Amino acid sequence: MFSFIIKGIFRDRHRWLFPLSVIIVSVAILVFAFSFMDGFMMSFVRQTARFDTGHVKVVSRAYSEMLNQKPHDLALLDIKDLLEDWRVEYPQVTFVERINFGALIDVPDDEGKTLMQADAIVFAIDLDPAGDDYHRMQIDRALAQGRAPRHSEEILISDIAFENLNLKLDDEITLLSSTVFGSMTMQNFRISGVVKFGIQTLDKGALIMDLDAARLMLDMAGGAGEILGFFTDNRFDTTRATSLARNFNQRYTDVDDEFSPVMLSMAEQGNTGYMLQVMDYGTLWMSMAFVIILGIVLWNSGLMNGIRRYGEFGLRLAIGESKRQVYFRLLSEALIIGFIGSLIGVSIGALISKNFVMDMSVYQKSSSILTENLLSTTMSMKVVWVGFFTGLLSSVLGASLAGIAVFNRQTSQLFKELET
Amino acid sequence: MKHIALLIAILISIPLAATTPSADTILQEMDKNMITNSSKATTRMVVHSRRASRSMEAISYSMGNEKAFTEYLAPPRERGTKMLKLGNDLWIYDPSSDRTIQISGNMLKQSVMGSDLSYEDMMEETSYTESYSAKILESVTYEGREAWILELEATSENVSYQRRKTWVDKERYVPLYEEWYAKSGKLLKTFTASEYQKISGRWQPMKILFKDELKEGKGTEYIIDSLELDIRIPEHIFSRASLRK
């Protein structure tokens, strides 16, 4: 029976050529689009966690209320003992201390007068090459010139800022910011290296300095603006992160103390949660839209085909086939075309996606979303299944709508029709 | 009868009008009190921030409204930090980096040593008559002192606070309390002066509480421990060279 249907489809070019082509092209586009979205999403999660949010983040309650402003004056202070406790209690998480703050780079001339100034975002991390954060921030990979800081008075600068300020390696710059108590603070640093992360928002004005140097500069003894937590398996999962944060907050957050610690999952931090939701729902909405649009196209194709096969349906009904049988035969044909089309479409989509890399730096100049400049697609079984079932469903949907016409077919006029 | 009543009313109002000076006169009298030819003061600034209270000590010199020099003496972290104002320019010297930086643009909006005062406040023209036009709103008793409430409107766009309400002591012609507003009408800061002392013939507040109303915390107390007015101050103090000395 199956081979009979197959023969029926492929011996009549009109039955398969258009619907199969539509399904192949659409599924290929869909697979490519989803793999690109997944690639974007993975890059966003990876980079956002690495540079900004962690999988979870611990800050003071007061800090959490102004999270996007990175108010280092509301940082957690003297947290060494607490941090040790958390490391024991939550072994599934690697905690790293960070201080992020805004600063003004002041470049002096030979007489010590201001030559140039520029705004900067400073990332203060543990710059021990054997440490976790050194590798997480991929310092060695990001180094475009020079070397990583070996002393607390050395600093790394992003390549765009380095060029804009006409600096040279080993030049001395002064950083201006405010201490945790709000006083102005100035500190001289020597440029030991230039970094290029491939992320536009960082490359235009980031500085990387040693955590202890930042503590000294900001009068932040034993403190950290943010303590980022990364799951040891390095996989972010919203449910796991939210559950961990809930458990932590029940133990450590004191609602009466605005400087008590509070843990936020990545999804709870600023626009990140919104972005994650948009991405999740985006896949769902996009596949639904494709099913509907493809269904309509294939419905029309089915209707055209139905007109062409009007006589055939009449004859099949006349020789005793029921309308239901004809209808289900049409659905079977659609299922086979959908299956074959989806299979080919997924394969083509996967092939296109395989080596696709897009330079997003042009679009990221005014964007604050952290992703790599070079975005590649990410193929996963989810993408394969979504693409495959979208093709299959739309084919069946189109045929099931077009096939309704079979139930209106009358055989009483059949012979008269056949005569003409 | 009507004429007699009118005459009495006029007679009563004449002495009242005579004892209430015009708003402009009040501003002039306030300027006479507040603006000094030169001054030297040792001060303490206690900043009651959201996290903690901190105290800083400084010695300040000023020459009219144009020149001012401040050197921080304590705490150790701030010791040796110096600020110099010359006209519309402001420099800060940081001993740890041995750098002198001119404060300009957005940096002027930043807080001075974490206090409720900004660098812009330090640059502010303190002459009431030059910066504001005034009208008397009402007479009140404030903290046991008879006072007028004056509404001040800035006469130029360059003034940081476009509108002020000031409670002026009727006897001493000094501000007891002020509210500083933005152009939009939003209350930005308050100023509460107390412990007035007459020094070299002028009434001067020995304690001022500044409160940035946009910031959490209990404000900044500015306490003058000693004050000398109209003294001779060597000119070299108001030079950039004195910052690195």
Boltz contact constraints between the chains, C-beta under 6 A:
constraints:
  - contact:
      token1: [A, 174]
      token2: [B, 97]
      max_distance: 6.0
  - contact:
      token1: [A, 174]
      token2: [B, 99]
      max_distance: 6.0
  - contact:
      token1: [A, 181]
      token2: [B, 54]
      max_distance: 6.0
  - contact:
      token1: [A, 181]
      token2: [B, 114]
      max_distance: 6.0
  - contact:
      token1: [A, 182]
      token2: [B, 111]
      max_distance: 6.0
  - contact:
      token1: [A, 182]
      token2: [B, 114]
      max_distance: 6.0
  - contact:
      token1: [A, 183]
      token2: [B, 113]
      max_distance: 6.0
  - contact:
      token1: [A, 183]
      token2: [B, 114]
      max_distance: 6.0
  - contact:
      token1: [A, 186]
      token2: [B, 94]
      max_distance: 6.0
  - contact:
      token1: [A, 186]
      token2: [B, 97]
      max_distance: 6.0
  - contact:
      token1: [A, 186]
      token2: [B, 99]
      max_distance: 6.0
  - contact:
      token1: [A, 187]
      token2: [B, 97]
      max_distance: 6.0
  - contact:
      token1: [A, 188]
      token2: [B, 97]
      max_distance: 6.0
